[in-house]
Amino acid sequence: MTTKNTVCVIGAGPSGMMAAITAARCGASVVVLEKKRRPGMKLRITGKGRCNFTNACDKSVFIENVPGNGRFLHSALAALSPESLISFFEELGVRSVVERGGRVFPASGLSNEIVSALMLELQRCGVDLRLGWKVTSLSAGEHGGFRISSVNRPDTGCDCAVLATGGITYPQTGSTGDGYALLKAAGHRIVDPRPSLVPLHSDAPWIPRLQGLSLRNVNAALTVDGERVEEQFGEMLFTDAGLSGPIILTLSRAAVRSIDEGKRVWVSIDLKPALDKETLDERLVRDLAEWSRKSVKAVLTGALPRLLVRVFAERWAVDVDRRCAQVTRDERKRMVDLLKDFTVPISGYGALEEAVVTQGGVDVREIDPTSMESRLVKGLYVCGEVLDVDGYTGGFNLHIAFATGFVAGRSAALRVST
Ligand SMILES: Cc1cc2nc3c(=O)[nH]c(=O)nc-3n(C[C@H](O)[C@H](O)[C@H](O)COP(=O)(O)OP(=O)(O)OC[C@H]3O[C@@H](n4cnc5c(N)ncnc54)[C@H](O)[C@@H]3O)c2cc1C
């Protein structure tokens, strides 16, 4: 049996729910097919359960924070800006707060409030939300439109389809890359999906000894085959396997690609970014003279976090029990070099299960950015993380999902009404 709906949305994540609400508000009859038993599984765990759903910044700053095809978003951001998204949720009863770096969260601090608001609105708009429907194919319908097949369910017919199946990271939430296969079958090119915003691994033997060390106000530079390709300032963390924390996640996008290409990758940490080498050297001359009778360990303990002292001394190759007065000029210069360039060799990156977002996806040249309609298959719309668009942390990725979902839903409804 085939049922007839005007718009069928595949996937009930943030992009799919927004597309469905928007299409229904524009007058379309909408069905949503979601393979999980609950909608918005990934949305619930975003922002450590607090849901950083957008970023209160202007369009140019937003696009700067989307290294993966940010320019594709001009129309979507014009259609649904961060302010409009904040107002959208406010109208649904969700008040928000703006935090450090423009990050916007629900004031309750609960991502479930966002999911519940979306579900209530889907219901209010009369959207038919079907849970436990895993879509396996999308083909041309007998009388136009599409025929959508799902596992152990009757086929669904529709005039327009909106594909909102997400990426490939955190697959336990339902994002298992099904959309790539559906789009490939429809003739689309898929740019290799890889993890992004993911911890980096290092096989340096001293790494496990630094586990749990968090560094604030440091500069980390990504070096690929000897060339500095990107730098970030802020907070990072040592794990048992390597590096993590905000600035490392940001660097991971470029690092993952370079590792996959077999290039040699390092992260170079400037532990004293506020001081240039000359000033740092002058300061060390002063400190070593002042503490001349004390051990090198005492100076290092004053300059570095406790956990780093021994590893640093080993890499510096100076005995920590030596007296400061015995440190030679050459050793002092090497200490300056190591403080300014504490390199960590990178050997790999975390699994898909721990990556926040996917880089890669459907080639955006094949999608019209003003409508999110496929340029190859009329009546097929694509939105959210399945697109080859990805941003840094800070609310950008959820906003991309909501804004592209909004445009896709509006365009699909417009198409069926004309
Ligand atoms: C731990 C974590 C924290 C994050 N925190 C933030 C944050 O605070 N701020 C931010 O901006 N971004 C954050 N993100 C990223 C953000 O969650 C995603 O970019 C966003 O959820 C993408 O939305 P989407 O609707 O495109 O896809 P998804 O949220 O992945 O939703 C896709 C939906 O499609 C369904 N589906 C898939 N295949 C099928 C199929 N064959 N048939 C039917 N249904 C299907 C899935 O079950 C799923 O429900 C975080 C991600 C993770 C993993």
The ligand as a MOL file (V3000), in Angstrom:
LIG
                    3D

  0  0  0     0  0            999 V3000
M  V30 BEGIN CTAB
M  V30 COUNTS 53 58 0 0 0
M  V30 BEGIN ATOM
M  V30 1 C 28.0860 14.8570 21.3070 0
M  V30 2 C 27.6690 15.9230 20.3510 0
M  V30 3 C 27.4700 17.2120 20.8170 0
M  V30 4 C 27.1130 18.2240 19.9160 0
M  V30 5 N 26.8820 19.4530 20.4260 0
M  V30 6 C 26.5450 20.4630 19.5590 0
M  V30 7 C 26.2390 21.7560 20.0710 0
M  V30 8 O 26.1520 21.9940 21.2840 0
M  V30 9 N 26.0010 22.7380 19.1590 0
M  V30 10 C 26.0080 22.5080 17.7990 0
M  V30 11 O 25.7940 23.4370 17.0330 0
M  V30 12 N 26.2020 21.2630 17.3090 0
M  V30 13 C 26.4620 20.2500 18.1510 0
M  V30 14 N 26.6530 18.9890 17.6580 0
M  V30 15 C 26.4550 18.7340 16.2010 0
M  V30 16 C 24.9470 18.6260 15.8870 0
M  V30 17 O 24.3190 17.8040 16.8300 0
M  V30 18 C 24.6930 18.0730 14.4850 0
M  V30 19 O 25.4060 18.8430 13.5600 0
M  V30 20 C 23.1900 18.0940 14.1660 0
M  V30 21 O 22.4970 17.2330 15.0380 0
M  V30 22 C 22.9170 17.6860 12.7270 0
M  V30 23 O 21.5240 17.6790 12.5530 0
M  V30 24 P 20.8260 16.8310 11.4110 0
M  V30 25 O 19.3620 17.0170 11.5900 0
M  V30 26 O 21.4090 17.1690 10.1040 0
M  V30 27 O 21.2380 15.3370 11.6870 0
M  V30 28 P 21.0240 14.3710 12.9570 0
M  V30 29 O 20.8950 15.1550 14.1980 0
M  V30 30 O 22.1140 13.3890 12.8500 0
M  V30 31 O 19.6230 13.6970 12.6680 0
M  V30 32 C 19.4350 12.7890 11.5890 0
M  V30 33 C 18.2200 11.9420 11.8760 0
M  V30 34 O 17.9460 11.1400 10.7320 0
M  V30 35 C 17.6020 9.8270 11.1620 0
M  V30 36 N 17.8830 8.8850 10.0810 0
M  V30 37 C 19.1050 8.5450 9.5890 0
M  V30 38 N 18.9920 7.6360 8.6200 0
M  V30 39 C 17.6510 7.3720 8.4820 0
M  V30 40 C 16.9030 6.5180 7.6540 0
M  V30 41 N 17.4720 5.6920 6.7770 0
M  V30 42 N 15.5460 6.5150 7.7770 0
M  V30 43 C 14.9380 7.3190 8.6780 0
M  V30 44 N 15.6040 8.1380 9.5050 0
M  V30 45 C 16.9530 8.1810 9.4060 0
M  V30 46 C 18.4750 9.6160 12.3870 0
M  V30 47 O 17.9920 8.5700 13.2020 0
M  V30 48 C 18.4130 10.9790 13.0430 0
M  V30 49 O 17.3350 11.0950 13.9210 0
M  V30 50 C 26.9800 17.9430 18.5330 0
M  V30 51 C 27.1570 16.6390 18.0780 0
M  V30 52 C 27.5070 15.6390 18.9670 0
M  V30 53 C 27.6970 14.2460 18.4500 0
M  V30 END ATOM
M  V30 BEGIN BOND
M  V30 1 1 1 2
M  V30 2 1 2 3
M  V30 3 2 2 52
M  V30 4 2 3 4
M  V30 5 1 4 5
M  V30 6 1 4 50
M  V30 7 2 5 6
M  V30 8 1 6 7
M  V30 9 1 6 13
M  V30 10 2 7 8
M  V30 11 1 7 9
M  V30 12 1 9 10
M  V30 13 2 10 11
M  V30 14 1 10 12
M  V30 15 2 12 13
M  V30 16 1 13 14
M  V30 17 1 14 15
M  V30 18 1 14 50
M  V30 19 1 15 16
M  V30 20 1 16 17
M  V30 21 1 16 18
M  V30 22 1 18 19
M  V30 23 1 18 20
M  V30 24 1 20 21
M  V30 25 1 20 22
M  V30 26 1 22 23
M  V30 27 1 23 24
M  V30 28 2 24 25
M  V30 29 1 24 26
M  V30 30 1 24 27
M  V30 31 1 27 28
M  V30 32 2 28 29
M  V30 33 1 28 30
M  V30 34 1 28 31
M  V30 35 1 31 32
M  V30 36 1 32 33
M  V30 37 1 33 34
M  V30 38 1 33 48
M  V30 39 1 34 35
M  V30 40 1 35 36
M  V30 41 1 35 46
M  V30 42 1 36 37
M  V30 43 1 36 45
M  V30 44 2 37 38
M  V30 45 1 38 39
M  V30 46 1 39 40
M  V30 47 2 39 45
M  V30 48 1 40 41
M  V30 49 2 40 42
M  V30 50 1 42 43
M  V30 51 2 43 44
M  V30 52 1 44 45
M  V30 53 1 46 47
M  V30 54 1 46 48
M  V30 55 1 48 49
M  V30 56 2 50 51
M  V30 57 1 51 52
M  V30 58 1 52 53
M  V30 END BOND
M  V30 END CTAB
M  END
